[in-house]
Amino acid sequence: MAQSLPPVNWFRVFESAARHLKFTAAADELGITQSAVSQQIRLLELRLGTQLFVRQPRRLSLTDAGRKLLPQVSKSIQYLTQATEMFDLGAGQQVLTVATSVSVAQWIIAPNLADFQEKHPDLKIRLLSTIWADDFKSSVSDVEIRFGSQAQVGQGAMRLSPDALCAVAHPSCDPLAPPRKLIEAVGTTQGWRHWAAENPQFDVPSGPDVFVDSYGMAITLALQNAGIALVSSVLVRPLVQSGELIELGQPVPLPSEGYFLAVNDANPAAQAFQTWFLELPHIAA
């Protein structure tokens, strides 16, 4: 069984002491006491089974083992520093974390995000896109926009409305000319049978031809004229208004599921995002 690595902080203390060749200077750089530096160096030496420093009155020098170890440790610390720089957002810069269904991120937030950034230039945004409801459990977010039932989204979430099932297709599609490929998102309670019950003028076969994992993918396929997609009106309203898609029949209300918005009320940035989001032309709450 491979031996576990010594604590990373021991290597960090060693690297600082080896650069300065003074435990006091290393302690000042790292913000710890000189005794803590000395103790961690000693623990590292015991763990490695070799002496790293020659301790002399008023000075230190590296042993052969210390000189061999230093460049490897320095290089590793540099790699770790570079790896974490992408997450270093700088002092005074706030990050707003928005966990949202991938469909909302693609078809609502992305086309309008530049407007929010223009209004809040000092705010950085982290978008966490998810598909399934369980994905939200692993995220720590300031804003959540998710699809599901009231029981799934929890207390305090507001439902976006009017939210209904819409059948949409490419403008060149002739819905009355068979064969018509029907696209449906899995994981939702209401589907083509629910829609067809309110639109009897359309002959809907026993089931859809294409199953996808999100309303967003269904919209993408409809835009590519791959079939007629059954999606949420919250997502598709702008595309219908712009003429990129046409709506067939009448929208059918979703009785038990929909898109819900929840924010951390204690976070001013989250409140600002909520205000902006609800003021988008095709969103209402």
CORCOR-V695427 format. One record per residue. PSI is psi as a letter, one per 20 degrees, with the letter a starting at -180 (NA if undefined). BURIAL is 1 if it has 24 or more other ideal C-beta (glycine too) atoms within 12 Angstrom, else 0. Layout:
[[PSI:BURIAL] [PSI:BURIAL]]
This chain:
[[p:0] [q:0] [p:0] [q:0] [q:0] [r:1] [p:0] [h:0] [h:0] [g:1] [h:1] [g:1] [g:1] [g:1] [g:1] [g:1] [h:1] [h:1] [g:0] [h:0] [k:1] [p:1] [h:1] [g:0] [h:0] [g:1] [g:0] [g:0] [h:0] [i:1] [k:0] [r:0] [r:0] [h:0] [h:0] [h:1] [g:1] [g:1] [g:0] [h:1] [g:1] [g:0] [h:0] [g:1] [g:1] [g:0] [g:0] [i:0] [k:0] [q:0] [p:0] [h:1] [q:1] [o:0] [o:0] [q:0] [p:0] [j:0] [q:0] [q:1] [q:0] [q:1] [r:0] [h:0] [g:0] [h:1] [h:0] [h:0] [h:1] [g:1] [h:0] [g:0] [g:1] [g:0] [g:0] [g:0] [h:1] [g:0] [g:0] [h:0] [g:0] [h:0] [h:0] [i:0] [h:0] [i:0] [i:0] [o:0] [i:0] [q:0] [q:0] [j:0] [p:0] [q:0] [p:1] [o:1] [p:1] [o:1] [p:1] [q:1] [q:1] [h:1] [g:1] [g:1] [g:1] [g:1] [i:1] [g:1] [g:1] [g:0] [i:0] [i:1] [h:1] [h:0] [g:0] [g:1] [h:0] [h:0] [h:0] [m:1] [h:0] [j:0] [p:1] [q:0] [p:1] [o:1] [p:1] [o:1] [p:1] [r:1] [g:1] [q:0] [h:1] [h:0] [h:1] [h:1] [h:0] [j:0] [q:0] [o:0] [q:1] [h:1] [p:1] [p:1] [o:1] [q:1] [p:1] [a:1] [r:0] [h:0] [h:0] [h:1] [i:1] [r:0] [q:0] [i:0] [p:1] [p:1] [p:1] [p:1] [r:0] [p:0] [o:1] [r:1] [p:1] [p:1] [p:1] [q:1] [r:1] [q:1] [h:0] [i:0] [p:1] [o:0] [i:1] [i:0] [o:0] [q:0] [q:0] [o:1] [p:1] [p:1] [p:1] [q:1] [p:1] [r:0] [j:1] [q:1] [g:0] [p:1] [b:1] [h:1] [h:0] [g:1] [g:1] [h:1] [h:0] [i:0] [m:1] [i:0] [i:0] [p:1] [o:0] [p:1] [a:0] [h:0] [r:0] [r:1] [h:0] [p:1] [p:0] [r:1] [j:1] [q:1] [h:1] [g:1] [h:1] [g:1] [g:1] [g:1] [h:1] [g:1] [h:1] [j:0] [k:0] [i:0] [a:1] [p:1] [q:1] [o:1] [r:1] [p:1] [h:1] [h:1] [g:1] [i:1] [g:1] [h:1] [h:1] [g:1] [h:0] [i:0] [j:0] [h:1] [q:1] [q:1] [p:1] [p:1] [b:1] [q:0] [q:1] [p:1] [q:0] [o:1] [h:0] [i:0] [r:1] [a:1] [p:1] [q:1] [p:1] [p:1] [r:1] [o:1] [h:0] [i:0] [o:0] [h:0] [h:1] [h:1] [h:0] [h:1] [g:1] [g:1] [g:0] [g:1] [g:1] [i:1] [i:0] [q:1] [h:0] [j:1] [p:1] [q:0] [NA:0]]
